[in-house]
């Protein structure tokens, strides 16, 4: 379905305005779908992102600033987010012996196991991108990179 049909709007002030609205509409569309996937596993998109980052560093740990720097969502309350993951047993915190204010995070075996369970469901979800050829997907990625400057 094209944007005009989806939001029942025929005219836009400019091609740029239409693109902006289309990006927002598509972001919300994709977010709604992925939230349903993560809801099956009782985690949020941001929690998944933290787990994914820590899995990439495994078996090493990462300090909170390192995690926050590479998160897809740059505005989360990382402390509260990590509190929830710790309470679920998916990550653990370690205090730095030389700098007590620095906290290191690492993924637990339970967190690794959860990511392994999520993988096939994520693969099914990514079928939504099969509407694009490899070349179209690459063009879209390039255009989004260009948009961010």
Secondary structure as the mmCIF struct_conf table of DSSP 4:
data_model
#
loop_
_struct_conf.conf_type_id
_struct_conf.id
_struct_conf.beg_label_comp_id
_struct_conf.beg_label_asym_id
_struct_conf.beg_label_seq_id
_struct_conf.end_label_comp_id
_struct_conf.end_label_asym_id
_struct_conf.end_label_seq_id
HELX_RH_AL_P HELX_RH_AL_P1 UNK A 3 UNK A 7
TURN_TY1_P TURN_TY1_P1 UNK A 8 UNK A 8
BEND BEND1 UNK A 13 UNK A 13
HELX_RH_AL_P HELX_RH_AL_P2 UNK A 15 UNK A 39
TURN_TY1_P TURN_TY1_P2 UNK A 40 UNK A 42
HELX_RH_AL_P HELX_RH_AL_P3 UNK A 45 UNK A 57
TURN_TY1_P TURN_TY1_P3 UNK A 58 UNK A 59
BEND BEND2 UNK A 60 UNK A 60
STRN STRN1 UNK A 62 UNK A 63
HELX_RH_AL_P HELX_RH_AL_P4 UNK A 64 UNK A 70
BEND BEND3 UNK A 72 UNK A 73
TURN_TY1_P TURN_TY1_P4 UNK A 74 UNK A 75
HELX_RH_AL_P HELX_RH_AL_P5 UNK A 78 UNK A 87
TURN_TY1_P TURN_TY1_P5 UNK A 88 UNK A 89
BEND BEND4 UNK A 90 UNK A 90
STRN STRN2 UNK A 91 UNK A 95
BEND BEND5 UNK A 97 UNK A 98
TURN_TY1_P TURN_TY1_P6 UNK A 100 UNK A 101
STRN STRN3 UNK A 103 UNK A 107
HELX_RH_AL_P HELX_RH_AL_P6 UNK A 109 UNK A 125
HELX_RH_3T_P HELX_RH_3T_P1 UNK A 126 UNK A 131
BEND BEND6 UNK A 132 UNK A 132
HELX_RH_AL_P HELX_RH_AL_P7 UNK A 134 UNK A 147
TURN_TY1_P TURN_TY1_P7 UNK A 148 UNK A 148
#
